[in-house]
Amino acid sequence: MTEVHSPCVRNCCLDQNDICIGCLRTLDEIKDWMILSDNQKLDVLAQCAQRRQLKDK
């Protein structure tokens, strides 16, 4: 398996729910990214995709 890259887009600003407006990760997901397993990172990316769909509605 290849390395799971961070979804960071260098638009770091947290909304009122402590979710980054750039990558849609929570503050904890951002903080823990380096220690997460690849499977956990893929889970975070899936959650970010769900957040983006909800945001775009």
N, CA and C atoms as an extended XYZ file, in Angstrom:
171
Properties=species:S:1:pos:R:3:atomname:S:1:resname:S:1:resid:I:1 pbc="F F F"
N         0.855       -1.191        0.000 N   MET     1
C         0.000        0.000        0.000 CA  MET     1
C         0.891        1.241        0.000 C   MET     1
N         0.491        2.252       -0.751 N   THR     2
C         1.268        3.481       -0.783 CA  THR     2
C         0.861        4.388        0.368 C   THR     2
N         1.681        5.371        0.613 N   GLU     3
C         1.424        6.312        1.701 CA  GLU     3
C         0.135        7.090        1.447 C   GLU     3
N        -0.660        7.274        2.491 N   VAL     4
C        -1.881        8.068        2.398 CA  VAL     4
C        -1.499        9.521        2.684 C   VAL     4
N        -1.680       10.356        1.685 N   HIS     5
C        -1.274       11.754        1.813 CA  HIS     5
C        -2.332       12.585        2.522 C   HIS     5
N        -1.868       13.585        3.217 N   SER     6
C        -2.746       14.505        3.925 CA  SER     6
C        -3.629       15.265        2.936 C   SER     6
N        -4.881       15.493        3.293 N   PRO     7
C        -5.775       16.265        2.424 CA  PRO     7
C        -5.611       17.775        2.572 C   PRO     7
N        -4.635       18.196        3.345 N   CYS     8
C        -4.433       19.622        3.606 CA  CYS     8
C        -4.263       20.394        2.296 C   CYS     8
N        -4.990       21.504        2.176 N   VAL     9
C        -4.893       22.373        1.002 CA  VAL     9
C        -4.347       23.753        1.377 C   VAL     9
N        -3.774       23.849        2.554 N   ARG    10
C        -3.158       25.078        3.060 CA  ARG    10
C        -4.144       26.236        3.149 C   ARG    10
N        -5.377       25.908        3.501 N   ASN    11
C        -6.410       26.907        3.740 CA  ASN    11
C        -6.928       26.644        5.150 C   ASN    11
N        -6.031       26.752        6.106 N   CYS    12
C        -6.307       26.305        7.468 CA  CYS    12
C        -7.029       27.376        8.283 C   CYS    12
N        -8.272       27.086        8.539 N   CYS    13
C        -9.088       27.955        9.381 CA  CYS    13
C       -10.224       27.098        9.903 C   CYS    13
N       -10.410       27.085       11.209 N   LEU    14
C       -11.448       26.246       11.804 CA  LEU    14
C       -12.775       26.991       11.873 C   LEU    14
N       -13.850       26.251       11.575 N   ASP    15
C       -15.176       26.843       11.709 CA  ASP    15
C       -15.650       26.732       13.156 C   ASP    15
N       -16.895       27.071       13.412 N   GLN    16
C       -17.432       27.059       14.772 CA  GLN    16
C       -17.502       25.660       15.370 C   GLN    16
N       -17.381       24.621       14.533 N   ASN    17
C       -17.397       23.238       15.013 CA  ASN    17
C       -16.006       22.623       15.067 C   ASN    17
N       -14.970       23.459       14.969 N   ASP    18
C       -13.570       23.008       14.948 CA  ASP    18
C       -13.290       22.059       13.795 C   ASP    18
N       -13.870       22.374       12.624 N   ILE    19
C       -13.596       21.642       11.395 CA  ILE    19
C       -12.922       22.617       10.434 C   ILE    19
N       -11.805       22.174        9.854 N   CYS    20
C       -11.050       23.024        8.938 CA  CYS    20
C       -11.876       23.305        7.685 C   CYS    20
N       -11.948       24.571        7.283 N   ILE    21
C       -12.725       24.922        6.095 CA  ILE    21
C       -12.015       24.502        4.806 C   ILE    21
N       -10.729       24.195        4.885 N   GLY    22
C        -9.972       23.773        3.705 CA  GLY    22
C       -10.065       22.289        3.431 C   GLY    22
N        -9.718       21.473        4.429 N   CYS    23
C        -9.664       20.018        4.215 CA  CYS    23
C       -10.824       19.266        4.855 C   CYS    23
N       -11.595       19.958        5.674 N   LEU    24
C       -12.768       19.394        6.351 CA  LEU    24
C       -12.435       18.319        7.379 C   LEU    24
N       -11.228       18.369        7.918 N   ARG    25
C       -10.885       17.489        9.035 CA  ARG    25
C       -11.168       18.219       10.339 C   ARG    25
N       -11.468       17.434       11.380 N   THR    26
C       -11.628       18.014       12.705 CA  THR    26
C       -10.258       18.377       13.250 C   THR    26
N       -10.246       19.181       14.280 N   LEU    27
C        -8.990       19.554       14.914 CA  LEU    27
C        -8.227       18.314       15.380 C   LEU    27
N        -8.929       17.351       15.974 N   ASP    28
C        -8.274       16.117       16.430 CA  ASP    28
C        -7.727       15.308       15.265 C   ASP    28
N        -8.459       15.252       14.151 N   GLU    29
C        -7.976       14.511       12.983 CA  GLU    29
C        -6.706       15.147       12.422 C   GLU    29
N        -6.652       16.454       12.421 N   ILE    30
C        -5.450       17.163       11.954 CA  ILE    30
C        -4.287       16.877       12.905 C   ILE    30
N        -4.553       17.020       14.184 N   LYS    31
C        -3.510       16.841       15.198 CA  LYS    31
C        -2.940       15.423       15.180 C   LYS    31
N        -3.792       14.427       14.988 N   ASP    32
C        -3.373       13.030       15.079 CA  ASP    32
C        -2.923       12.424       13.755 C   ASP    32
N        -2.996       13.154       12.655 N   TRP    33
C        -2.740       12.597       11.327 CA  TRP    33
C        -1.442       11.793       11.263 C   TRP    33
N        -0.383       12.307       11.814 N   MET    34
C         0.931       11.645       11.700 CA  MET    34
C         1.004       10.314       12.455 C   MET    34
N         0.137       10.101       13.425 N   ILE    35
C         0.204        8.857       14.203 CA  ILE    35
C        -0.889        7.858       13.809 C   ILE    35
N        -1.764        8.245       12.890 N   LEU    36
C        -2.822        7.341       12.452 CA  LEU    36
C        -2.259        6.278       11.504 C   LEU    36
N        -2.861        5.103       11.541 N   SER    37
C        -2.501        4.059       10.579 CA  SER    37
C        -3.078        4.449        9.216 C   SER    37
N        -2.621        3.784        8.166 N   ASP    38
C        -3.154        4.075        6.840 CA  ASP    38
C        -4.665        3.832        6.788 C   ASP    38
N        -5.133        2.776        7.427 N   ASN    39
C        -6.578        2.505        7.443 CA  ASN    39
C        -7.339        3.611        8.164 C   ASN    39
N        -6.791        4.103        9.253 N   GLN    40
C        -7.436        5.197        9.976 CA  GLN    40
C        -7.443        6.468        9.122 C   GLN    40
N        -6.364        6.720        8.397 N   LYS    41
C        -6.305        7.888        7.514 CA  LYS    41
C        -7.357        7.779        6.419 C   LYS    41
N        -7.526        6.584        5.866 N   LEU    42
C        -8.550        6.384        4.839 CA  LEU    42
C        -9.948        6.625        5.412 C   LEU    42
N       -10.156        6.230        6.660 N   ASP    43
C       -11.433        6.503        7.331 CA  ASP    43
C       -11.662        8.011        7.476 C   ASP    43
N       -10.614        8.725        7.855 N   VAL    44
C       -10.718       10.186        7.994 CA  VAL    44
C       -11.057       10.811        6.639 C   VAL    44
N       -10.387       10.347        5.578 N   LEU    45
C       -10.668       10.889        4.245 CA  LEU    45
C       -12.116       10.626        3.835 C   LEU    45
N       -12.645        9.471        4.191 N   ALA    46
C       -14.044        9.154        3.889 CA  ALA    46
C       -14.976       10.083        4.662 C   ALA    46
N       -14.641       10.363        5.909 N   GLN    47
C       -15.458       11.274        6.711 CA  GLN    47
C       -15.401       12.692        6.138 C   GLN    47
N       -14.228       13.087        5.654 N   CYS    48
C       -14.093       14.408        5.029 CA  CYS    48
C       -14.971       14.495        3.782 C   CYS    48
N       -15.011       13.433        2.995 N   ALA    49
C       -15.837       13.415        1.791 CA  ALA    49
C       -17.313       13.544        2.172 C   ALA    49
N       -17.730       12.879        3.239 N   GLN    50
C       -19.113       13.000        3.699 CA  GLN    50
C       -19.407       14.425        4.154 C   GLN    50
N       -18.464       15.023        4.872 N   ARG    51
C       -18.648       16.410        5.321 CA  ARG    51
C       -18.776       17.352        4.131 C   ARG    51
N       -17.967       17.110        3.085 N   ARG    52
C       -18.018       17.968        1.903 CA  ARG    52
C       -19.386       17.846        1.228 C   ARG    52
N       -19.915       16.630        1.132 N   GLN    53
C       -21.234       16.442        0.517 CA  GLN    53
C       -22.307       17.185        1.316 C   GLN    53
N       -22.246       17.107        2.623 N   LEU    54
C       -23.225       17.798        3.471 CA  LEU    54
C       -23.087       19.308        3.329 C   LEU    54
N       -21.842       19.774        3.237 N   LYS    55
C       -21.571       21.201        3.113 CA  LYS    55
C       -22.074       21.747        1.789 C   LYS    55
N       -21.957       20.943        0.733 N   ASP    56
C       -22.330       21.392       -0.614 CA  ASP    56
C       -23.831       21.355       -0.862 C   ASP    56
N       -24.605       20.804        0.069 N   LYS    57
C       -26.067       20.727       -0.111 CA  LYS    57
C       -26.727       22.045        0.192 C   LYS    57
